[in-house]
Amino acid sequence: MVLLGAFAAIAAAVKRESIEAVVRQKMKPEAAALNLKALEEGYAAGRGLLGPPPAST
């Protein structure tokens, strides 16, 4: 639960777009592409754990 809480705090503090921008800025294009793909896979896995978003009313 501590790890989950840490992930939640980081996610609340850092937007995905910010992470992508830093990766593109600081890495060579080949490394950036690989890391952005891994980032997308991680986000997909996280979304899979959370299930579908709640229906809007």
C-alpha positions in Angstrom: 0.0 0.0 0.0 2.9 2.3 0.7 4.2 1.8 -2.9 0.7 2.4 -4.3 0.5 5.6 -2.2 3.8 6.8 -3.6 2.7 6.1 -7.1 -0.5 8.1 -6.5 1.4 11.0 -5.1 3.9 11.1 -8.0 1.0 10.8 -10.6 -0.8 13.7 -9.0 2.3 15.8 -9.0 3.6 15.0 -12.5 1.6 15.1 -15.7 2.3 12.5 -18.4 3.0 15.3 -20.9 5.7 16.7 -18.6 7.4 13.3 -18.5 7.2 12.9 -22.3 8.7 16.4 -22.8 11.7 15.7 -20.6 12.3 12.4 -22.2 12.3 14.0 -25.7 14.5 16.9 -24.5 17.1 14.9 -22.6 17.5 11.7 -24.6 18.8 10.8 -28.1 15.9 10.1 -30.5 16.4 6.3 -30.5 16.5 6.1 -26.7 13.6 8.5 -26.3 11.4 6.4 -28.6 12.2 3.3 -26.6 11.5 5.0 -23.3 8.3 6.6 -24.6 7.1 3.2 -25.7 7.8 1.8 -22.3 6.0 4.7 -20.7 2.9 4.0 -22.8 3.0 0.4 -21.8 3.3 1.3 -18.2 0.3 3.7 -18.5 -1.7 1.0 -20.3 -0.9 -1.5 -17.5 -1.9 1.0 -14.9 -5.2 1.7 -16.7 -5.8 -2.0 -16.9 -5.4 -2.3 -13.1 -7.9 0.5 -12.5 -10.6 -0.8 -14.8 -12.9 1.3 -17.0 -13.4 4.9 -16.0 -16.7 5.7 -14.2 -19.6 6.6 -16.4 -20.3 10.4 -16.6 -23.8 11.5 -15.6 
